[in-house]
């Protein structure tokens, strides 16, 4: 009973009284022969649990004679808990890479297949992907009569193994995948001892899991006789606390302290955010970083980054530079998810760094991903806070009066977020990066640099109306700067290959336009071939059709046929007209796999639609440069 068979048992018991092999081939990425053998094993195992699963000859179907009762189900699930977890296609190819590096010698197809408990054909199907993935780390997959092996420098093997371990950690939903790996020079006692020494010595200066991975891999490799050589610091000084930690670990495990090993560990952990720089952050004098930050804040539509935000971005900036300078290659486990959720941030980050800040450098998107995550956090926070007005309340009438005024404001104006309540004297001494949109005060303020409105400490109906008018006519949002860059801002959300011009439709015939828009999404692997049926059902049967803004028709639907969130755009040379309600010059298609996945992209779309030039480019096909026609 291997992991895949365990998952098949769960699928059979979850209401699938009839089970067809063809339906799950793609899910597991194995051959029909492998699945047939699996089901024969499962049938025998279920018989031991007093449940009959029989093969219907000639139909490729397996059928439960009767559904197990609750007592039988409980017994089966308890038994399944003793077995390992399901191995997906992704996990399998990672384990193949791991075995080829760890074993060193040639590995025959039979050896690999037996280790992973799948057919040789299944292993062969994944070797091309193994070769491509390993190639990112400058490792060469060799094929010969003896089987396969990965050749390359020890440094590159270490980097590949660290990414494999981190990806498996994510896939297995565990903080420690190492006990499940085939490490002959490493014991369970070593695991406990490593955690103990690291916990005692890190003192919040690093991520325990990251440091554990790097140390234990070094221990396994050094014990097996594989050493790093000629690691160069290139101006980076290893901090004293880390040097002492590494010496303590070596002493605890009775291995020689090797400086090259320590330097590699330090640089890797700094490049991936595994340890934190304890020095004072000095971005204020770094002109290159300040230029980068200014360009990114403008492109993201923010007035400016706060001091605290610049601190966070600068930490990731330094990690990015270390990874680039020291050729620390890694596969970030969240890269794909960030690319799906925040394509506009990835687009702008890549353009600013590769085209404007470092045009001559070779850059890797994985190294940029931590910066993208940091920027996504800032963008989400700004998007949330832009829905509300950050306000200070000034009231010299005492603490109770200040609290009453604050509560009254919050009760009548949910769009207001009171950030501070203070006395007049405090205004002169406030040094706060998060400036208010305005101040509500019970007295006149002559020296304040911020807009303000005066009300009585106990607000009357007139005061409420006065504040209402002030918000509507005067208050301006902090960070609500409109996007002013070129046409590329649209491409940050909708790549050129997902934009098309259509001119063959009649003014009242929408169906061919729907086909084009959905095909653009399908070509990008965002949806499958059945998504178009869901769209047409929504548009024609439910008559769900409206414009986001005048001239821009918006098409979307709830569908189980979406893999990733994204947009496509079809611009019309002849407008689509429906009665007096619709006169559309462009059709925007949105695909989303759930109710949350598209939200960051909708926020960015909102920014685009607040800019007249961007709206003109969306609605008028002749004005948008760059398109996959």
Secondary structure in CASP SS format (residue, H / E / C, confidence):
PFRMAT SS
TARGET T0000
AUTHOR 0000-0000-0000
METHOD secondary structure of the structure
MODEL  1
X C 1.00
X C 1.00
X H 1.00
X H 1.00
X H 1.00
X H 1.00
X H 1.00
X H 1.00
X H 1.00
X H 1.00
X H 1.00
X H 1.00
X H 1.00
X C 1.00
X C 1.00
X C 1.00
X C 1.00
X E 1.00
X E 1.00
X E 1.00
X H 1.00
X H 1.00
X H 1.00
X H 1.00
X H 1.00
X H 1.00
X H 1.00
X H 1.00
X C 1.00
X C 1.00
X C 1.00
X H 1.00
X H 1.00
X H 1.00
X H 1.00
X H 1.00
X H 1.00
X H 1.00
X H 1.00
X H 1.00
X H 1.00
X H 1.00
X H 1.00
X H 1.00
X H 1.00
X H 1.00
X H 1.00
X H 1.00
X C 1.00
X C 1.00
X C 1.00
X C 1.00
X E 1.00
X E 1.00
X E 1.00
X E 1.00
X C 1.00
X C 1.00
X C 1.00
X C 1.00
X E 1.00
X E 1.00
X E 1.00
X E 1.00
X C 1.00
X C 1.00
X C 1.00
X C 1.00
X C 1.00
X H 1.00
X H 1.00
X H 1.00
X H 1.00
X H 1.00
X H 1.00
X H 1.00
X H 1.00
X H 1.00
X H 1.00
X H 1.00
X C 1.00
X C 1.00
X C 1.00
X C 1.00
X C 1.00
X C 1.00
X C 1.00
X C 1.00
X H 1.00
X H 1.00
X H 1.00
X H 1.00
X H 1.00
X H 1.00
X H 1.00
X H 1.00
X H 1.00
X H 1.00
X H 1.00
X H 1.00
X H 1.00
X H 1.00
X H 1.00
X C 1.00
X C 1.00
X C 1.00
X E 1.00
X C 1.00
X H 1.00
X H 1.00
X H 1.00
X H 1.00
X H 1.00
X H 1.00
X H 1.00
X H 1.00
X C 1.00
X C 1.00
X C 1.00
X H 1.00
X H 1.00
X H 1.00
X H 1.00
X H 1.00
X H 1.00
X H 1.00
X H 1.00
X H 1.00
X H 1.00
X H 1.00
X H 1.00
X H 1.00
X H 1.00
X H 1.00
X H 1.00
X C 1.00
X C 1.00
X C 1.00
X C 1.00
X E 1.00
X E 1.00
X E 1.00
X E 1.00
X E 1.00
X C 1.00
X C 1.00
X E 1.00
X E 1.00
X E 1.00
X E 1.00
X E 1.00
X C 1.00
X C 1.00
X H 1.00
X H 1.00
X H 1.00
X H 1.00
X H 1.00
X H 1.00
X H 1.00
X H 1.00
X H 1.00
X H 1.00
X H 1.00
X H 1.00
X H 1.00
X H 1.00
X H 1.00
X H 1.00
X H 1.00
X H 1.00
X C 1.00
X C 1.00
X C 1.00
X C 1.00
X C 1.00
X C 1.00
X H 1.00
X H 1.00
X H 1.00
X C 1.00
X C 1.00
X C 1.00
X C 1.00
X C 1.00
X C 1.00
X C 1.00
X H 1.00
X H 1.00
X H 1.00
X H 1.00
X H 1.00
X H 1.00
X H 1.00
X H 1.00
X H 1.00
X H 1.00
X H 1.00
X H 1.00
X H 1.00
X H 1.00
X H 1.00
X C 1.00
X C 1.00
X C 1.00
X E 1.00
X C 1.00
X H 1.00
X H 1.00
X H 1.00
X H 1.00
X H 1.00
X H 1.00
X H 1.00
X H 1.00
X H 1.00
X H 1.00
X H 1.00
X H 1.00
X H 1.00
X H 1.00
X H 1.00
X H 1.00
X C 1.00
X C 1.00
X C 1.00
X C 1.00
X C 1.00
X C 1.00
X C 1.00
X C 1.00
X C 1.00
X C 1.00
X C 1.00
X C 1.00
X C 1.00
X C 1.00
X C 1.00
X C 1.00
X H 1.00
X H 1.00
X H 1.00
X H 1.00
X H 1.00
X H 1.00
X H 1.00
X H 1.00
X H 1.00
X H 1.00
X H 1.00
X H 1.00
X H 1.00
X C 1.00
X C 1.00
X C 1.00
X C 1.00
X C 1.00
X C 1.00
X H 1.00
X H 1.00
X H 1.00
X H 1.00
X H 1.00
X H 1.00
X H 1.00
X H 1.00
X H 1.00
X H 1.00
X H 1.00
X H 1.00
X H 1.00
X C 1.00
X C 1.00
X C 1.00
X E 1.00
X C 1.00
X C 1.00
X C 1.00
X C 1.00
X C 1.00
X C 1.00
X C 1.00
X H 1.00
X H 1.00
X H 1.00
X C 1.00
X H 1.00
X H 1.00
X H 1.00
X H 1.00
X H 1.00
X H 1.00
X H 1.00
X H 1.00
X H 1.00
X H 1.00
X H 1.00
X H 1.00
X H 1.00
X C 1.00
X C 1.00
X C 1.00
X C 1.00
X C 1.00
X C 1.00
X C 1.00
X H 1.00
X H 1.00
X H 1.00
X H 1.00
X H 1.00
X H 1.00
X H 1.00
X H 1.00
X H 1.00
X H 1.00
X H 1.00
X H 1.00
X H 1.00
X H 1.00
X H 1.00
X H 1.00
X H 1.00
X H 1.00
X H 1.00
X C 1.00
X C 1.00
X C 1.00
X C 1.00
X C 1.00
X C 1.00
X C 1.00
X C 1.00
X C 1.00
X H 1.00
X H 1.00
X H 1.00
X H 1.00
X H 1.00
X H 1.00
X H 1.00
X C 1.00
X H 1.00
X H 1.00
X H 1.00
X H 1.00
X H 1.00
X H 1.00
X H 1.00
X H 1.00
X H 1.00
X H 1.00
X H 1.00
X H 1.00
X H 1.00
X H 1.00
X H 1.00
X C 1.00
X C 1.00
X C 1.00
X C 1.00
X C 1.00
X C 1.00
X C 1.00
X H 1.00
X H 1.00
X H 1.00
X H 1.00
X H 1.00
X H 1.00
X H 1.00
X H 1.00
X H 1.00
X H 1.00
X H 1.00
X H 1.00
X H 1.00
X H 1.00
X H 1.00
X H 1.00
X H 1.00
X H 1.00
X H 1.00
X H 1.00
X H 1.00
X C 1.00
X C 1.00
X C 1.00
X E 1.00
X E 1.00
X E 1.00
X E 1.00
X E 1.00
X E 1.00
X C 1.00
X C 1.00
X C 1.00
X C 1.00
X H 1.00
X H 1.00
X H 1.00
X H 1.00
X H 1.00
X H 1.00
X H 1.00
X H 1.00
X H 1.00
X H 1.00
X H 1.00
X H 1.00
X H 1.00
X H 1.00
X C 1.00
X C 1.00
X C 1.00
X E 1.00
X E 1.00
X E 1.00
X E 1.00
X E 1.00
X E 1.00
X E 1.00
X C 1.00
X H 1.00
X H 1.00
X H 1.00
X H 1.00
X C 1.00
X C 1.00
X C 1.00
X C 1.00
X C 1.00
X C 1.00
X C 1.00
X C 1.00
X C 1.00
X C 1.00
X E 1.00
X E 1.00
X E 1.00
X E 1.00
X C 1.00
X C 1.00
X C 1.00
X C 1.00
X C 1.00
X C 1.00
X C 1.00
X C 1.00
X C 1.00
X C 1.00
X E 1.00
X E 1.00
X E 1.00
X C 1.00
X C 1.00
X C 1.00
X C 1.00
X C 1.00
X C 1.00
X H 1.00
X H 1.00
X H 1.00
X H 1.00
X H 1.00
X H 1.00
X H 1.00
X H 1.00
X H 1.00
X H 1.00
X H 1.00
X H 1.00
X H 1.00
X C 1.00
X C 1.00
X C 1.00
X C 1.00
X C 1.00
X C 1.00
X C 1.00
X C 1.00
X C 1.00
X C 1.00
X C 1.00
X C 1.00
X C 1.00
X C 1.00
X H 1.00
X H 1.00
X H 1.00
X H 1.00
X H 1.00
X H 1.00
X C 1.00
X C 1.00
X H 1.00
X H 1.00
X H 1.00
X E 1.00
X E 1.00
X E 1.00
X E 1.00
X C 1.00
X C 1.00
X C 1.00
X C 1.00
X C 1.00
X C 1.00
X C 1.00
X C 1.00
X H 1.00
X H 1.00
X H 1.00
X H 1.00
X H 1.00
X H 1.00
X H 1.00
X H 1.00
X H 1.00
X H 1.00
X H 1.00
X H 1.00
X H 1.00
X C 1.00
X C 1.00
X C 1.00
X E 1.00
X C 1.00
X C 1.00
X C 1.00
X H 1.00
X H 1.00
X H 1.00
X H 1.00
X H 1.00
X H 1.00
X H 1.00
X H 1.00
X H 1.00
X H 1.00
X H 1.00
X C 1.00
X C 1.00
X C 1.00
X C 1.00
X E 1.00
X E 1.00
X E 1.00
X E 1.00
X C 1.00
X C 1.00
X E 1.00
X E 1.00
X E 1.00
X E 1.00
X C 1.00
X C 1.00
X C 1.00
X C 1.00
X C 1.00
X C 1.00
X E 1.00
X C 1.00
X C 1.00
X C 1.00
X E 1.00
X E 1.00
X E 1.00
X E 1.00
X E 1.00
X E 1.00
X E 1.00
X E 1.00
X E 1.00
X E 1.00
X E 1.00
X E 1.00
X E 1.00
X C 1.00
X C 1.00
X C 1.00
X E 1.00
X E 1.00
X E 1.00
X E 1.00
X E 1.00
X E 1.00
X E 1.00
X E 1.00
X E 1.00
X E 1.00
X C 1.00
X C 1.00
X C 1.00
X C 1.00
X C 1.00
X C 1.00
X C 1.00
X H 1.00
X H 1.00
X H 1.00
X H 1.00
X H 1.00
X H 1.00
X H 1.00
X H 1.00
X H 1.00
X H 1.00
X H 1.00
X C 1.00
X C 1.00
X H 1.00
X H 1.00
X H 1.00
X H 1.00
X H 1.00
X H 1.00
X H 1.00
X H 1.00
X C 1.00
X H 1.00
X H 1.00
X H 1.00
X C 1.00
X C 1.00
X C 1.00
X C 1.00
X C 1.00
X C 1.00
END
